[in-house]
Amino acid sequence: MLPWQLEPEHDYWLSINSDRFTNFRGASGESCVPYPISFRTARVSGPTGTSATKPDAAANKEAIARLQRAIDKTIRTAICDE
């Protein structure tokens, strides 16, 4: 699990490998192709100043789990050991 707290209406960028960093590797040991990932979190509905302006812990945990599954699937199927 990734130790992140996602914020609403925020842009995020990360990359699986890059020109300088090549630590993600496939089963064969070859470095995976650099694969940038970006996404923007949705706005949380609710009046400003209420607890609805921040996601609750369960919603945040589920969003991070979905992101982790998407990253894992990308690594397995798209960029490593093609």
Backbone torsions as a table, in degrees:
resi	resn	phi	psi	omega
1	MET	NA	140.5	178.3
2	LEU	-83.6	136.0	-176.7
3	PRO	-85.1	59.1	-176.8
4	TRP	-114.0	152.5	169.0
5	GLN	-118.1	107.6	-178.5
6	LEU	-77.0	142.1	178.4
7	GLU	-105.6	146.3	177.2
8	PRO	-68.2	150.4	178.4
9	GLU	51.1	51.5	-177.8
10	HIS	-132.7	139.3	176.2
11	ASP	-88.9	136.4	177.6
12	TYR	-125.7	142.2	175.9
13	TRP	-135.1	138.7	171.7
14	LEU	-151.6	169.1	-179.3
15	SER	-142.2	138.4	170.5
16	ILE	-88.4	103.7	-174.4
17	ASN	66.5	166.8	177.4
18	SER	-158.9	-173.8	177.6
19	ASP	-62.9	-33.7	-177.6
20	ARG	-95.5	-29.9	-174.3
21	PHE	-115.8	121.6	-172.8
22	THR	-132.1	35.5	-174.7
23	ASN	-79.3	-20.2	175.2
24	PHE	-76.0	122.7	-176.3
25	ARG	-132.9	151.2	177.3
26	GLY	-80.4	-179.9	-179.1
27	ALA	-61.2	-28.3	-179.9
28	SER	-78.0	-10.2	-179.0
29	GLY	95.6	-8.5	178.8
30	GLU	-75.5	144.3	178.3
31	SER	-65.8	138.3	177.8
32	CYS	-71.3	153.4	176.1
33	VAL	-64.0	136.1	176.1
34	PRO	-56.0	134.5	-175.6
35	TYR	-141.0	98.2	179.5
36	PRO	-74.1	145.6	178.7
37	ILE	-129.5	131.7	175.2
38	SER	-138.4	149.2	176.9
39	PHE	-159.4	161.3	176.7
40	ARG	-123.4	131.7	178.3
41	THR	-77.8	152.5	-178.1
42	ALA	-76.3	161.0	173.6
43	ARG	-75.0	140.1	176.6
44	VAL	-89.9	126.5	-178.8
45	SER	-77.7	152.1	178.9
46	GLY	136.4	158.7	-179.3
47	PRO	-65.2	143.0	177.7
48	THR	-59.5	140.4	178.0
49	GLY	90.3	-2.0	177.4
50	THR	-103.7	172.6	179.9
51	SER	-65.4	-14.4	180.0
52	ALA	-73.4	-9.9	-179.8
53	THR	-79.2	-11.5	175.1
54	LYS	-124.2	142.0	178.6
55	PRO	-67.2	147.9	176.6
56	ASP	-75.8	165.9	-174.6
57	ALA	-59.3	-40.1	-178.7
58	ALA	-66.5	-42.5	178.9
59	ALA	-65.4	-40.3	178.9
60	ASN	-64.9	-42.6	179.7
61	LYS	-61.8	-42.1	179.1
62	GLU	-66.5	-40.5	178.6
63	ALA	-62.6	-42.3	179.0
64	ILE	-67.0	-39.5	177.7
65	ALA	-62.4	-41.5	177.8
66	ARG	-64.2	-40.6	177.2
67	LEU	-62.4	-44.2	179.4
68	GLN	-60.7	-43.4	178.3
69	ARG	-63.1	-39.8	179.3
70	ALA	-65.2	-41.7	178.0
71	ILE	-64.8	-45.7	179.5
72	ASP	-59.5	-44.0	-179.9
73	LYS	-64.9	-41.0	178.8
74	THR	-61.0	-45.2	-179.5
75	ILE	-63.1	-44.4	-177.1
76	ARG	-69.0	-38.9	-168.8
77	THR	-106.5	-24.0	-169.4
78	ALA	-112.3	-30.0	-168.9
79	ILE	-125.5	-10.3	-179.0
80	CYS	-116.4	138.0	176.0
81	ASP	51.9	47.2	178.7
82	GLU	-69.9	NA	NA
